[in-house]
Amino acid sequence: MKVLSYTFEIGAILSPSMLTNEILNNKPYHYYMVVSCLPQYIEKCYEKNGSIAFLLADGKNELEIILPQSGSCLIKNVLFEHKNPSRLSVIVKYTCVFPDGNELNCENEFSGIDLYFHFVKKKIFRIEYIGQSYANDGHRTAQERLSSHATLQKILEDYRCTSDFREVMLILLGADISPIDNSTITGTPSPFVMIGNTNHPDYVNLLEACLINQFKPKYNAIFKKGIVPTSKHKTYNEVLKENYEAFSVNVALHGSKNDYILYTDTKTIEINGGVLLNKDRLYMDFNDAIVINEDKFFYSFFDYINEAK
């Protein structure tokens, strides 16, 4: 069986203000997602068990975050004031007490989104837009693509100037795109054997179309209707000519310490420890996907069901 396999192996999550970081140019990010999360308001700040604790609220739920202790230093005399009426950040004054009895008065600013990002294990993001940074045969970086991205600017403006305020973030993903054959010359099933590796734009286009089609993000315009793959789309025709029997998508972000829930009104997936949950994997039959009577087939993100059988 000839299978086209996509595996997301590198990723980054950052705020739009971090796009100027040159390190982004050194990574082969094929895809990006503009995502948003509920704002994290800081309701209270106080001392707890010798550390600084915060009570975050997003308008629906409350969450306590206790900062890890720095060595054997204990915290006391915690005072705070909101930096502005939005309650999105606070100025905290506190005293560090060292083992030798010496004390040091300190003052720091903390923001709710930074606390959420660094100390909450399972993060929840709504996907607003999906695109690719792999234009010009791979010679354009994610930084170049997003630095003047009109849709990103519109999303930022929409959520900054309305009552539906949300924090906007970016997720960058790099994919290993590999044709795989798991049958021997005699046709006997065997372990997957990689028969090549490609970064051809048509291969990148195919998965972009699939992701948009399944998630249907609010700010995307094309690929949201109908099904993917289909011979009606010209952007990935070269892939269909290769006669793959199926393709699969997985996530293997090595060293990921956090879990993520990514969702739209259409689909939700969960990534735990850098691995996509089995129930959310995508395995789609190419031959069935490009049949003429496409209405007979139902597609669910990371799960393919052939209703015609």
Phi, psi and omega in degrees: 000126180267117187238140173261118186249129174248128176229119175283113186246344176227146181204160177211144174238128185207164174274155179304331181293345182269005182295342179282354181291120185295340182298337180295333181285349184264002183241139180277073178279117180275326189229157173220152174235130168271118185236166178219158175220163179296145178296146181253102179275140177266107182280316184215160172218135187200169176273137177212121178054038177080012179230173175270132179239148179233146171250110179265148176220138179248013182096344179236318185229158174246148183215130178265132176237126178249120180293141176296146180289144178267100182063226181257013180286135177252150183254139173214174176056048181280123174232147180215159172215141179291138182291328178208171184297343181291340182064021179276346178209158181222155169259123184246127173251136184203168180242128174267128178250118183269161182304330180278003178094349178292150181234148179223122177278132185230160176214128180217156175258138178231139176250149181297318182291325177293319178297316179298314185293321187270337189236356176262122186291314182257113183256143184243121181233138172266129180280122180260329184201144177235133178210182179233148179251012186264045177276175179055044179055037176089005184260024173234133184269165176299324179298315181294321183293320189267344186297331179230034185285118185295320182292321177300316180296324179293318179297315178300317181292319181299318184272349178273330190250013179236170178291341179271057182294133177220150174281132181254130180230171177238137172244122178253137184226134174250134185246140166270120183249112191225122167289133183230141176237127183244031174227145179279179182296338179270355180091000179285132179304141180216169176302153180303132177238121181287131181247008178168177178212136185218147171233027180302139182307325180298325179291321177293318180299322183300311182289325175302314180298320180295315181297316179296317183297324184276318181278326183052059181298152185304318189266358173279149181249317184259164179071004183277335180261159180072207181231164177223135001277156175212146181292349179290336180272129184270346188288341180229030182299326181298328178292318181296328180292341181283353176061043171292146178274334182197167169219154182228156179229135178218169178232129178218076181273100186292136177078011180289125181263354185243164175246153184223141168245122178246131186211159165225186176294343184264316187220155175225134172230161183229133178241115181247126179059030179084004183239133176289132180298143184304323182293345183253005181289154178251129173219111188236137181277120182295313185300316180287331185289336184251018175293160185292316182274079186288342183293346182279353188244138181245130183244132176237136186303127181062029173196122183252131179236122179264100184286346183282344183270000000 
